[in-house]
Amino acid sequence: MVKFGTGGWRAVIGDGFTKENIQLLAQGLVNKMKSEGVDNKGIVMGYDRRFLSKEAMQWAAVVFAAAHIKVYLINKSSPTPLVMFHVMKHGFPYGMMVTASHNPAIYNGIKVFTAGGRDADEVQTKDLESYIADIGPGEVAELEYGLGKAQGYIEEIYPLNDYLDNIIASVDMQAIRNAGLKVALDPMYGVSETSLKMILMTARCEVATIHDRHDTLFGGKLPAPSAATLHSLQNYVVEKNFDIGIATDGDADRIGVIDDQGNFLHPNDILVLLYYYLVKFKGWNGPAVRNIATTHMLDKVAGKFGETCYEVPVGFKHISAKMKETGAIIGGESSGGLTVHGHINGKDGIYAAALLVEMIAVTGKKLSQIMDGIRKECGAIHMEERDYKFTEEKKAEMKKVLMEDKLLPELEEEIDHVSYLDGSKVYFKNGGWAIARFSGTEPLLRIFCEMPDAARAAEICTVYERFLGLDK
C-alpha cells in the first residue's frame, strides 16, 4: 500500500516500490485531478539517478496518458528543485519527482508537489491516499508509451536553462567573478553536477568534481551529505587548497558544506550563516523558520536583528507554509534542506550552494572566519544527534512511553516546558533542549540535544538512550 511520510512516499525497491504501486499512486492522482477539475492543466514529472527512477516515471506517465491528462516528462535525470520550479513557473496544479532523496540505495519513492511547486502537505497526501484506497480491481489503465507520445499526451522536455537562469539572476555573479574562488563539488553520484558546474563556471570559479559518475549504489554509501560521508571531499578541499567544498544529496535538494579549513559545516551552521548574510550584508528584513529539531542558534541570530524565528514540525511542507504565512526570508532544517524567499517553495541545495559562494565573494572572508564571528557575537551552542533502529514491538513501546504516557527521563537541568508538536521535546531554562522523535522517512528514532556545553549534550542523549532501553 502507498503511504506518505514527511518526504513523500518511499519504499524498498521490489518490495513496496513496484510497478503496481507506482501506477496505483498515478491512478489515485489522476482521479484526484479529475475530481478537482484540473486534469486539463497537465502534470510535470522528473526523475533522479536511482535504480528504476526513469522507468518508474514512464510507468506513471502512461497512466496519466490513458486518462488523457497531458504529461510533461523531464527527459534527463534532474534535481528535485528543477521540477518544483517548473511546477511553480508554469502554473501546474501538480508535479511528481521519482526519488528517495537521501535514503539508502535499496529505496526509491515519489514526491508529489502541489500548486506553486510546494511539497504536498498532510491534508493533500491523506486525500491522495484515500483516492488510492478507492481504486477498484482493473481500474488502473495505461496507454503504451509510444502511442502516448504520438497522440500528444506525453511530451519530453528539458527545462534546465530556465531554472539555472533564475538562480543566476538571483545571485551576485559579478562579485563571484571578481573573487576568483576555487570550489570543489561532490554530487555524491547524484544529479547536481551539471547545474552547479554551469552556474559556478559562468561565474568564473575554478571548479573540480569528485564522485560524479552514475552509480545507483552511490559508491556504497548513504547519499546524504554528512560528516560521516564527506571525508573524501574534506581531504580534497585541504589538499588542493579550495575555498569551499559543496556536496548535495541524491536529488540535490539538500546540501553539505566543507569550509576552507576542511571542517564539516553542519546544516544548522549553513542555515545560520545564510540568514546572517541575508540580513547583515544583503539588507533583507524578515523572520526565519526552522523545524523542531533544528538549531536554536537561528533564534539567537534572529533576536540579534530584532526578528522572530518560528518553529514548526518536521517536514518541509510545514516550513514553506509558515514562510508564506509570516513573510519569512529563510526556512530550513537540520538535515540540510533550506529555501530562501523569492526562489522556489521548497528545498534547493543548488541555490543554497550558489548563495554560499556569493557570501564568500561579497564578504571577502573565509567561511570559517564568518562562522567564528557569528559564534562570538551570539554565543556558541552544541548539538548531539543520534539515530536508532528498532523493531515494531520496540517502536510501540517507545511510542507509549514518549507520546501516550508522556514520560521523561530524570534530567538535572530545570525544565521550562515540554512540547508534543512532533515527538517529545523538552525545553530547558538554560536555553538548551532535547527531542526524541520518530523519523517520517526512515525506520529510525532520532534523539537530538542542543546545549551550551557539547559534553552535556552528549550526556543527555545517553540518558534518553538508557531511559528508552536503547543501550541494550
CORMOSUL-V50568 format. One record per pair of residues at least 12 apart in sequence whose ideal C-beta (glycine too) atoms are under 7 Angstrom apart, sorted by the first residue. I is the first residue (numbers start at 1). GAP is how many residues later the second one is. Records with the same first field share a line. If there is no record, write none. Layout:
# CORMOSUL-V50568
I: GAP  GAP
This chain:
# CORMOSUL-V50568
2: 19  22  23  127  130
3: 126
4: 121  125
5: 435  436
6: 308  309  434  435
7: 94  104  433  434
8: 101  102  103  104
9: 16  100  101
10: 90  93  97  99  431
11: 96  98
12: 94  95
13: 38  39  93  94  95
17: 91  92
19: 40
22: 34  37  38
23: 36  37  40  117  119
24: 108  111  116
25: 85  107
26: 34  37  38
27: 36  108  112  113
28: 100  103  104  107
29: 65  83  99
30: 33  34  37  39
31: 100
32: 95  96  99
33: 36  60  61
38: 55
39: 30
41: 51  52
42: 27  28  29  30  50
43: 21  26  28  49  51  52  53
44: 28  39  42  43  48  51
45: 12  15  16  26  28  29  50  51
46: 28  32  36  37  51
47: 30  51
48: 29  50  51  142  143  202  203
49: 28  140  141  142  165  167
50: 49  50  58  166  200
51: 57  165
52: 56
53: 45  46  55
56: 42  52
57: 16  41
58: 87
60: 36
61: 12  87  93
62: 80  81  82  83  86
63: 77  78  79
65: 78  83  88  89
66: 75  76  77
68: 85
70: 83  85
71: 82  83
72: 83  85
73: 81  83  84
74: 83  84  85
75: 81  82  83
76: 82
77: 114
78: 82  113
79: 112  113  116  172  173  271
80: 17  19  31  171  172  173
81: 171  172  263  265  267  269  270
82: 78  81
83: 12  14  30
84: 29  33  260  262
85: 32  78  81  259
86: 73
87: 26  30
88: 28  29  256  257
89: 73
93: 22
94: 18  19  20
95: 18  22
96: 14  16
97: 13  14  154
98: 12
99: 12  151  152
101: 148  149  150  152
102: 120  121  122  147  148  152
103: 338  339
104: 118
105: 111  112  113
112: 16
116: 229
117: 227  228  229
118: 199  202  227  228
119: 197  198  201  227
120: 197
121: 196  200
160: 35
164: 31  34  35
167: 32  183  184  187
168: 31  34
170: 172  173
171: 183  184  187
172: 186  190
173: 29  30
175: 183  186  187
176: 27  29  181  182  185
177: 26  27
178: 183
179: 181  182
181: 24  62  176  179  180
182: 24  60  61
183: 17  22  24  59  60  61  63  174
184: 24  49  52  53  56  58  61
185: 22  24  61
186: 24  25  44  47  59  61
187: 22  24  25  61
188: 23  30  35  37  59  60  61  62
189: 22  24  25  26  29  30  34
190: 33  58  59  60  61  62
191: 60  61
192: 56  60  157  158
193: 16  19
195: 155
196: 50  154  157
197: 12
199: 155
200: 157
205: 152
208: 32
210: 22  23  26
218: 32
223: 26  27
224: 25
225: 22  23  24  29  30  31  111
226: 30
227: 37
230: 17  26  28  34
233: 12  14  25
234: 24  28  30
237: 21  25
238: 24
243: 17  117
244: 13  14  15  16  112  113  116  123
245: 12  13
246: 107
248: 101  102
249: 87  100
252: 97  98
253: 84  93  94  95  96
254: 81  82  83  93  95
255: 15  81  94  97  98
256: 80
257: 13  99
259: 108  109
260: 106  107  108
261: 107
263: 105
265: 102  106
267: 67  68  69
268: 26  27  29  66  115
269: 102
270: 82
271: 19  23  27  61  67
272: 23  25  26  29  102
273: 86  97  98
274: 56  64  78  81  82
275: 13  23  26  55
276: 25  98
277: 82
278: 51  52
279: 26
281: 81  82
284: 45
286: 21  41  42  43  55
287: 15  20  21  22  23  39  41
288: 14  19  21  40  42  43
289: 21  23  30  33  34  37  39  42
290: 19  21  42  43
291: 21  22  23  27  28  42
292: 19  20  21  22  129  130  133  143
293: 21  41  142  144  153  155
294: 38  39  40
295: 39  88  155
296: 85  135  137  154
297: 81  84
300: 78  79
301: 73  77
304: 73  74
310: 12  16  18
313: 108  109
314: 19  108  126
315: 125
316: 17  21  30  31
319: 12  13  14
320: 19  25  26
323: 18
328: 13
329: 12
338: 14
340: 15
381: 69  70  71
382: 68  69  71  72  75
383: 65  67  74
384: 65  73  74  77
385: 63
386: 61  75
387: 57  59
388: 56  57  82
389: 54  55
390: 55
398: 47  70
401: 67
402: 22  34
403: 17  21
408: 18
409: 54  55  58
411: 49  52
413: 15  17  19
414: 14  15
415: 13
416: 12  13
422: 15
423: 12  13  14  15
424: 12
430: 22
431: 21
432: 18  19  20
433: 17
434: 14  15  26  30
435: 13
436: 28
447: 14  17  18
449: 12
